[in-house]
Amino acid sequence: MAIKFQYNKTSLQYLNKQLLVRVRTLPTIKNKESALRIEVKKARDKAHELEEKVQVKFKYYEEMIRMWAEFDPSLIAIKDVRFSVKKIAGVKTPVFEEVVFKIREFSLFNTPAWFPEGIEIIKEFVRLDLEEEFFYRKMHLLEYARKKTTQKVNLYEKVQIPGYEEAILKIKRFLEDEENLAKSSQKIVKTRQQEAEAAA
């Protein structure tokens, strides 16, 4: 990235300020990146754990598959999914709170005795599945933020900070050369004046 600058003291001061801002900000951004990396791993692990729980429960209840054929799925429906938002390292992520179910009234005498337990099983499956989905979504949001933060760290470390340092060095050298030229020309003028006075 080519940094635009002019060969003067004002430009030098501006570049020094910009460099200082980036040097001071870099450790904070690096800390944010590592915090996001840890949170992504936690969210991924939790999502996988919930996925495994769902699989284990599904295998357990799979044996009763013939019984589920007589279950009336219209007895239970999702009324609402409640969630909140939590900031993790400056990134808003969804937090699963609860699922509110709507259960249609049914006769306990005219339906199989296991229906109430079946409703609880479905509630648990749905809750676990939604919680898993929330953790995957959280993981993707955090991963996106981590990638953006990593890009910013790389931009500062590998492009902007070295670019500003190089520009500052160029300006300093130019100003030093200009100062040396000015001193040299003053010496030449002084020497000529002394020679002219001696000749007169």
C-alpha positions in Angstrom: 0.0 0.0 0.0 1.6 3.3 -1.1 1.2 5.9 1.5 0.7 9.4 0.2 2.8 12.0 1.8 4.7 15.3 1.1 8.3 16.0 1.9 7.7 18.5 4.8 7.5 18.6 8.6 3.7 18.8 8.6 3.4 15.6 6.7 6.1 14.0 9.0 4.0 14.9 12.1 0.8 13.5 10.5 2.6 10.2 9.6 4.1 9.9 13.1 0.6 10.3 14.6 -0.9 7.7 12.3 2.0 5.3 13.0 1.6 5.8 16.8 -2.2 5.1 16.6 -1.6 1.8 14.7 1.3 0.7 17.0 -0.9 1.3 20.1 -4.0 -0.3 18.6 -2.2 -3.5 17.3 -2.0 -5.3 20.7 -5.7 -4.7 21.4 -6.7 -6.0 18.0 -4.4 -9.1 18.5 -6.1 -9.7 21.9 -9.5 -9.5 20.2 -8.4 -11.9 17.5 -7.2 -14.5 20.1 -10.4 -14.0 22.2 -12.5 -14.6 19.1 -10.5 -17.7 18.2 -11.1 -19.2 21.6 -14.9 -18.3 21.5 -15.2 -19.9 18.0 -13.7 -23.1 19.3 -16.0 -23.1 22.3 -19.1 -22.6 20.1 -17.9 -25.3 17.7 -17.3 -27.8 20.5 -20.7 -27.0 22.1 -22.5 -27.4 18.7 -20.8 -30.7 18.1 -21.7 -31.9 21.6 -25.3 -31.0 21.1 -25.3 -32.7 17.7 -24.0 -35.9 19.3 -26.7 -35.7 22.0 -29.3 -35.5 19.3 -27.8 -38.5 17.5 -27.6 -40.5 20.7 -31.2 -39.7 21.7 -32.4 -40.4 18.1 -30.8 -43.8 18.2 -32.3 -44.5 21.6 -35.9 -43.7 20.4 -35.4 -45.2 16.9 -36.4 -48.6 18.4 -39.8 -47.2 19.0 -40.2 -46.0 15.4 -43.4 -48.1 14.9 -45.0 -46.5 17.9 -44.4 -43.0 16.5 -46.5 -43.9 13.4 -49.6 -43.6 15.6 -48.5 -40.3 17.2 -50.5 -37.2 16.1 -47.9 -34.5 15.2 -50.6 -31.8 15.3 -50.7 -32.1 19.1 -47.6 -30.0 19.4 -46.3 -26.9 17.6 -43.7 -24.3 18.3 -45.3 -21.1 19.5 -42.1 -19.0 20.0 -38.4 -19.2 20.2 -36.9 -16.8 22.7 -33.4 -15.7 22.5 -31.2 -12.8 23.6 -28.1 -11.1 22.2 -24.7 -11.2 23.9 -21.6 -9.3 22.9 -18.5 -11.4 22.7 -15.3 -9.4 22.0 -17.4 -6.7 20.4 -19.5 -9.1 18.3 -23.2 -9.5 18.8 -24.2 -13.2 19.0 -27.5 -14.9 19.6 -28.0 -16.7 22.9 -30.7 -19.4 23.0 -33.1 -18.9 25.9 -36.1 -21.2 25.5 -38.8 -22.7 23.1 -42.4 -22.0 23.9 -44.7 -24.8 22.7 -48.4 -24.8 21.9 -49.9 -28.2 22.9 -53.4 -29.0 21.7 -55.7 -30.5 24.2 -56.3 -34.3 23.7 -58.1 -37.0 25.6 -55.9 -39.1 27.8 -58.4 -41.9 27.6 -58.8 -42.0 23.8 -55.0 -41.9 23.0 -52.2 -44.2 23.9 -50.8 -43.8 27.4 -47.3 -42.8 26.1 -48.5 -39.6 24.2 -47.6 -37.2 27.1 -44.2 -38.8 27.3 -43.9 -38.5 23.5 -44.7 -34.8 23.7 -41.9 -34.4 26.2 -39.5 -36.3 23.9 -40.4 -34.1 21.0 -39.9 -31.0 23.1 -36.4 -32.2 24.1 -35.5 -33.0 20.5 -36.7 -29.6 19.3 -34.9 -27.7 22.1 -31.6 -29.6 21.5 -31.9 -29.1 17.7 -32.6 -25.3 18.0 -29.8 -24.9 20.6 -27.4 -26.7 18.2 -28.5 -24.3 15.4 -27.9 -21.3 17.6 -24.4 -22.5 18.5 -23.6 -23.1 14.8 -24.8 -19.6 14.0 -22.8 -18.1 16.8 -19.8 -20.0 15.6 -20.2 -18.6 12.0 -20.7 -15.0 13.3 -17.6 -15.2 15.5 -15.5 -16.9 12.8 -16.5 -14.1 10.3 -15.5 -11.4 12.9 -12.2 -13.3 13.6 -11.3 -13.4 9.9 -12.0 -9.6 9.6 -9.9 -9.0 12.8 -7.1 -11.2 11.4 -7.2 -9.2 8.1 -6.9 -6.0 10.2 -3.9 -7.3 12.2 -2.2 -8.3 8.9 -3.0 -5.0 7.4 -1.4 -3.1 10.3 1.5 -5.5 10.8 2.5 -6.2 7.3 1.4 -3.2 5.3 0.5 0.0 7.2 3.1 0.1 10.0 6.0 -0.7 7.7 4.6 1.7 5.1 4.4 4.6 7.6 7.9 3.8 8.9 9.3 3.8 5.4 7.6 7.1 4.5 8.8 8.7 7.7 12.3 7.6 7.0 12.1 9.0 3.5 10.9 12.4 4.8 13.6 12.5 7.5 16.3 11.8 4.9 14.9 14.4 2.5 14.8 17.0 5.3 18.3 16.1 6.5 19.6 16.4 2.9 17.8 19.7 2.4 19.3 21.0 5.7 22.8 19.8 4.7 22.4 21.4 1.3 21.3 24.7 3.0 24.4 24.6 5.3 26.7 23.8 2.4 25.3 26.6 0.4 25.7 29.0 3.4 29.3 28.0 3.7 29.9 28.5 0.0 28.3 32.0 0.2 30.2 32.8 3.4 33.5 31.6 1.8 32.9 33.7 -1.3 32.1 36.8 0.8 35.3 36.3 2.8 37.2 35.9 -0.5 35.6 39.1 -1.9 36.4 41.0 1.3 40.0 39.8 1.2 40.3 40.8 -2.4 38.9 44.2 -1.8 
